[in-house]
Amino acid sequence: MMFGKGAFLDEKSDFSGLMKFNKAGTYPVFTAPKDSEIQPNPVYSDDYKFVVNTKFDDIEDFNITSYSYSFYYKPTLNAPTPMDLGYLRGWWRTMGGLSENGDCGAAGRAGDRTLCIWERYWNDAPGYHVTTYGINHNNWNMWRNLNIDWVTEYDNYWSFFYFGYNGEKQQAYFFMKNMRNNRVISEVWNDVRHIMPLMKVFFQLGRNPSY
């Protein structure tokens, strides 16, 4: 996560620096968690989830008007047991999100879905569902659907995700790069006004929505 000056990147930005985890620019090395850190996933009975859940409270005095988060993601349909796409039909899963009110599940108030990303397993096509909000539009769920190819861009492949907001520009920007075929998907929301300055925010990775 990043706050303040330099946190926001857009279509003119160079993401190569942000995508490097060390001087060599290698991907992160994940270590197996201890048994006590493994939590059974309430949706996928044969799977496990790892949750990052961080709260930043009482931060209005910092006058934060720009913020973002980014992460690498490598899904699999083969662990801990093989699954086909039919097994996933109907389920959505929160990949990452910033919410000013708790989590990305609800969408009835300004700030419920500040910057949120889901895996959208089924609907018109498989892909990702990304959303922000705009108080100037009285719209708390300004979503976009992004289609991907399950065979060449999903199962067992790394992708990089970035989602950010700039209050001065009143702009949100989403960026995704598939590390196998280097395909980039991006979305821009112009003329969207968030509550300013940021007073509190919850950051989550890997949590299923509450609705």
N, C-alpha and C positions, 0 to 999 in steps of 0.2 A: 504494500500500500504506500501511496505517496500523498502528501498534503502540501498545499501552497505553491509557491513559485517553482516551475519546472515539472509539476505533477501532470499537467495536461499536454498530451501530444495529439496531433491531428494528421490529416492526409498529406501534409507537407513535411512531416517529421521523419527523422531517421530512427527506426526502431531497433537497429542492430545493437546499440549499446545496452538498451533495456533488456534485450533478449540474451545477453551474456550473463552467465552465473559466476564466472571467474575470469581470470586473465586469458585463459585458453578458450573461453567461450563454449565450454562443454555443458551438456545437460546435467541437471542435478542427479546425484546418486542417492537413491532412496534406500533406507535400511528397514529391515523388517521390524515392525513394532512389537513391543512386549505383549504378552497375552492380556494383561490388564488394560491395554490401550485399544484393544480390538472391540468394537461395538457391533453387535448384530444389526443388520439393516432391516428396518421394519417393513420395507416393501419387497425387497429381494431376499427371500428366506435362505437362499444358498450363497448369499454374497455378504460382504462386509463394507462398511463405510468408515471414512476417517474425517472427522469434523474439525474445522478451525472455526472458532466462535469467539470473536474479540469485540469488546465494546469500548468506544471512546466517548466519554460523557463530559458535560460542562466544558466544552471547548469553544464556546461562542466568543470568548475574549481574544482568541487567536485570529479572529477575522479571516477564517478559511473560506475562500471562494473558488478554489480549484482543488480537485482530488481525483484519484484514480487508483486502480489496482490491476495487477497482471499476474499470470501464472502459466505454467506448462501443464498439459493434460495428455495422458495416454490411456485411453479406455481399452477394455478387452471384453470380448464375449466368450472367453475360454477359461476364465479363472474366477472363483475356485473350481467351477464345473462348467463344461461347455453349454452354451445357450444359443438359440437361434433368435431371429428378430421377432418371431411370433411370441416368444416369452416376454418380450418387453412391451408389447402392444398395450397402449392405453396409459402407460406410466410416463410421467415427466419427472425429471430429477434436477434439483438446483445444483449447478456447478459452482457458481460464485455469485456474491452479491453484496452490495451496500444498501442498507436500509436505515432510515432515520427513526424508525418506529419499532424495530424488533427483528423481523425477518421479511423475506420477499414474498411470503405466501399471500398475504392480503393485498388488496388494491383499492381500498375504499377511502384512503386519506393521502394527502400530499406527503411524499417521503416514504410511503410503504415500499415502493419499488424505485429507489433512487437510481441504482445502476445494477441490473440483475441479469443473469444468464442462466438459461435452462437447456438441458438436452431434451429435444422434442422428438420422441421415438416414433410417433405416429400422428398423422393428420393428413395434410395434402402430400407431404413427403417427409422423410427423416431429415433431421437437421438440428439447428439451434434456434432458440427463442430468446431475444434480447429486448430489454425494455427500460425506459426511464420515465420521467414525468415532467409536466409543465404547468405551473400554477397559472401562467398567463393564458393557457388554453383550457383550464379547468379539467385537465385530463391526467389521471393518476397512473395510467398504464399505456404509454405510447410505445407499443410493441412493434417489432419487426421479426419476420420469420426468415431464416437463412438455410437454404437447402444444401446438403452435402451428399457425397456418394459413400455409402457404407463400405463398399469393397476397397476403394482406393484412398479414402480420406478419413476413415474412422477406426476400425478394429485394429488395435495394436500399433497405431501410429501416433507419434507426438504431434501436438499442435500448440501454438502459443496464442494466448488470449490477452487482450488489453481492453479496458473500458474506463473512460474518463469524462470529466465535466469541467468546463471553464465558465465561471459566473460572469466574468467581464464580457466574454464573447457570447454568452448565453447559448452555448453549444455543447452537445454530448457527442463523443466519438467512440466507435467500437472498431477494433482491429483484431483479425485472426489470421494466422499463417500456418498452413499445413506444412510440416517439416519434411514430408516425403516428396510431394510434388511441387512445393513452394507456392502453391496457390494462396492468394490473399483475398480475404473477404472483409469489406469494411462498410460501415454505415455511419451516416452523419445525421444528427438531429439539430436543425438550426432554429433559432428563435424559441428556445425552451428555457424557462426561468425556474430555477430551484429556490427553495427557501434559503435566504442569505442573511448573515453568514451561517455556516454549518454549526449547529449547536450540539448535536450528538450524532453518532453513527455506529451502526453495528456491521461488522464485516464477517462474512461466513463463507466457507468453502465446504462443499459436500453435504449440505443439509437438505433433506427433502422438504418441500413446501408444506405449510401447515394446513392448507385448504384441502 
